[in-house]
Amino acid sequence: GLAAMLAHEIKNPLSGIRGAAQLLELSASDEDRALTRLITDETDRIVSLVDRMEVFSDERPIDRYPVNIHVVLDHVKAIAKNGFSKKIKIMEDYDPSLPPVFA
């Protein structure tokens, strides 16, 4: 998929950059070693970010299972009451006999 291809294309050059920084570190001054470590750390951070981005790849199936919508709505209501809706009145008007939904 597109996300996997993009991840591959980003991670390949980062691997080269990281390797070059490690080679430079072997003969670098103390001041320059700080820079090579920064390059290594930041490339690792970008690789980690790309790995997390791959979760959204279209190759992974989405797990769906029956969910009680009332439990979900109660959870959202609790979050809202403790956050942004302290000055908002939440009105519930839905059928309590609704069957589970796939989510």
C-alpha positions in Angstrom: 0.0 0.0 0.0 0.9 3.7 -0.2 1.7 4.0 3.5 4.1 1.1 3.4 5.8 2.4 0.3 6.2 5.8 1.8 7.6 4.4 5.0 10.1 2.4 3.1 11.2 5.4 1.0 11.6 7.6 4.1 13.4 4.9 6.2 16.0 4.0 3.6 17.8 7.4 3.4 17.5 7.8 7.2 19.4 4.5 7.6 22.2 5.9 5.4 22.2 9.2 7.3 22.3 7.4 10.7 25.2 5.2 9.5 27.2 8.2 8.2 26.7 10.0 11.5 28.0 6.9 13.4 31.1 6.8 11.1 31.7 10.5 11.6 31.4 10.1 15.4 34.4 7.7 15.4 36.8 10.5 14.4 35.0 13.5 15.6 36.0 15.9 18.3 33.9 16.0 21.5 32.0 19.0 20.2 31.3 17.3 16.9 30.3 14.1 18.7 27.4 16.0 20.3 26.2 16.9 16.8 26.6 13.3 15.5 24.6 12.0 18.5 21.9 14.6 17.7 21.7 13.4 14.1 21.5 9.8 15.3 18.8 10.5 17.9 16.7 12.6 15.5 16.9 10.0 12.8 15.8 7.4 15.3 12.9 9.6 16.3 11.8 10.0 12.7 12.0 6.2 12.1 9.9 5.7 15.2 7.3 8.2 13.9 7.2 6.5 10.5 6.7 3.1 12.2 3.7 4.5 14.1 2.4 6.0 10.8 2.4 2.6 9.2 -0.5 1.6 11.5 -2.7 3.6 9.1 -1.5 1.5 6.1 -4.3 0.2 4.0 -2.8 -3.3 4.2 -3.9 -3.9 7.8 -7.4 -5.1 8.3 -9.6 -3.1 10.7 -10.8 -5.3 13.6 -14.5 -4.7 14.1 -16.6 -6.3 16.8 -20.0 -5.7 18.4 -20.0 -2.7 20.7 -22.7 -1.5 23.0 -23.3 2.1 21.8 -24.7 3.1 25.1 -21.4 2.3 26.9 -19.6 4.4 24.2 -22.0 7.3 24.6 -21.7 7.2 28.4 -17.9 7.2 28.1 -17.9 10.2 25.8 -20.4 12.0 28.1 -18.1 11.5 31.1 -15.1 12.8 29.2 -17.1 15.8 28.0 -18.5 16.6 31.5 -15.0 16.6 32.9 -13.6 18.7 30.1 -15.1 21.0 27.5 -18.8 20.8 28.5 -18.8 22.1 32.0 -21.1 24.8 30.9 -23.1 22.7 28.5 -26.2 20.6 29.2 -26.0 17.2 27.6 -29.4 15.8 26.7 -29.8 12.1 26.0 -32.6 11.0 23.7 -32.0 7.7 22.2 -33.6 4.2 22.2 -32.2 2.1 25.0 -33.0 -1.1 23.1 -30.6 -0.4 20.3 -28.6 -3.5 19.3 -24.8 -3.6 19.4 -23.1 -1.9 16.5 -19.9 -3.1 14.7 -17.0 -0.7 15.5 
